[in-house]
Amino acid sequence: MSAEHVSTNIASKGDRVFNAVNAILLGIMGIITFFPLYYVFVVSFSDPSSYISSEFKLLPAKWSLASYKYLMSTDAFLHAIGNSVFLAVVGTVLSLLVTSCLSYAISRKRLQGRKFIMLLILLTTLFNPGIIPPYLLVRDLHMINSTWSLILPVLTSGWYVLLMKGFFDSIPASLEESARIDGCNDISVWYRIILPLSLPSLAAFGLFYAVAYWNTFFTALLYINDFTKQPLQVLLQNMLIDASTAAGGGAAAEMMSEQRIPPETLKMAAVVIATIPILLVYPFLQKHFAKGAMVGSVKE
């Protein structure tokens, strides 16, 4: 047996050992990461009476939708969900519109002042103004206690603009020239040529924006005083302090006391409801996400 064949066998054996150890470690890490989510799911579907009287179990002693029925019967929780859905949908659409338009504009070399505009965009990624300047801006624009205060100040991101610009730079200029020969103007080229070719980047950034808007919390604490206009994440934080926050009085509060629903199951059910929308959106964007996440990273 040749020395080269022996070294190949040793290498392949070493690779198998490495792959096995790597799989075991990743499996353990996966279980550690997944188990809290699984426990939240189990507790949320546990019957209130059986949860109070039972010890820790991997499966509910008795399945129940009491916590979900209670949450869905409260005006405060329904308002919070509606506010978060509005932020995620409207905010994501507007952010993608602004980001794609600005990225396309600065990717065209004929734009006057292009380098200066890119420098200003780059500065926004290097320096953070903090809390006070944005708050003063929102206050002076009379957007305090308005849902738009959670969208307009963060309508786009300088980092996302630069990444999408790199994607637009990779699109052959001949496509735009052909479209102009056919009579298209800048808006037509952007709408008919650029956007259809940009679905991977739009899907990736759309998911980033949607998650950011859905998880809006700190800015809502700063700008929103009306309880009915607060997003879901603020309500969840309040529920961690007092689970009855979601009741808001009335029939829902009576239902909570009559069924003796423990605060723990309510909190877990609220977390599940807050997590499901993003988990449902991702599979539809998955085929574009892997490619879109690499936009601007490879220069042809």
Secondary structure, DSSP 8 states (H G I E B T S, - for coil): --HHHHHHHHHHHHHHHHHHHHHHHHHHHHHHHHHHHHHHHHHHTB-HHHHHH----SS-SSB--HHHHHHHT-HHHHHHHHHHHHHHHHHHHHHHHHHHHHHHHHH-TTSTTHHHHHHHHHHHHH----SHHHHHHHHHTT-TT-GGGGTGGGS--HHHHHHHHHHHHTS-HHHHHHHHHTT--HHHHIIIIIHHHTHHHHHHHHHHHHHHHHT--HHHHHH---GGG--HHHHHHHHHH-GGGGT-STHHHHHHHHHT--HHHHHHHHHHHHHHHHHHHHHHHHHHHHHHTTTTTS--
